[in-house]
Amino acid sequence: MNATDRGRDGACRPAPLLRIENLTVRYGLATAVRDISLTLDRGEALALLGVNGSGKSTLARAVSGLVPAAGGRIMFDGRDITRWQPHRVRRAGLIYLPEGRGIFPDLTVVENLRLACAMIRSRPERAAAAERALELFPALRARSRSQAAMLSGGERQMLSLARALTTSPKLVIADEMSLGLAPKMVDAVFEAMALMRDREATIILIEQFADRALRFAGQCALLQRGRLSWHGAAQMATSEVIAGYLGAGPAEPPGPPRQARGGAGPPSGDRPQSAAGAEPA
């Protein structure tokens, strides 16, 4: 794909960083994701919402190369990555942070950060990148020599985010990073993701706190039974739309939604439909 797309008026505009075209994912005869199409521009944040089993994590894993696509195409940064292996996707700048924390529990905090910097060729630059991550997360500096397995759930999520920040990713997919955390730790996780956004990272946020995700993101996509049910500006996702798929809505919905234009075993929470109907980060 060229670096630019030509719009309806003939003018050229930057191509989206991520373009998902008619993506379908199957586990055996069961379909987990069906005919989903989405685009995400550089620097944007997308809240990907839906009930358990709606296909959110399957979509994230397919984009990351962790599960194969049965149909459709995934374009990232101008390249077709549909058949790429996960390590190649990661090296291209697309990082998936799974619910399972995405760290190496037997390594110390510092060793986790240094391993995340392995693609940086210069040893001084690797050390500097790890040091910057510790500056951003003072709680991790205090535990820098501790094994990751000894960290609290919130500290592990911080370490996962810190690892991602060391590599200056182009796109981060954060899958339920706040799951099971105390409110203060949830705040810390969102602050870290805001820092990524401020550093021009593009973010896909899969999140249990729908109202908070909508305040964070500019775009929202709702999945239902593996299909794209609604897609539009996050501020246009009304309480009626959210309640219809999640059972809860944002506190102050500002306006009506616009209609969607759409089109290994399953991860936890994604139970595929019937056929009839990492790497650590």
Secondary structure, 3 states (H helix, E strand, C coil): CCCEEECCCCCEEECCCEEEEEEEEEECCEEEEEEEEEEECCCCEEEEECCCCCCHHHHHHHHCCCCCCCEEEEEECCEECCCCCHHHHHHCCEEEECCCCCCCCCCEHHHHHHHHCCCCCCHHHHHHHHHHHHHHCHHHHHCCCCEHHHCCHHHHHHHHHHHHHHCCCCEEEEECCCCCCCHHHHHHHHHHHHHHHHCCCEEEEECCCHHHHHHHCCEEEEEECCEEEEEEEHHHCCHHHHHHHHCCCCCCCCCCCCCCCCCCCCCCCCCCECCCCCCCC
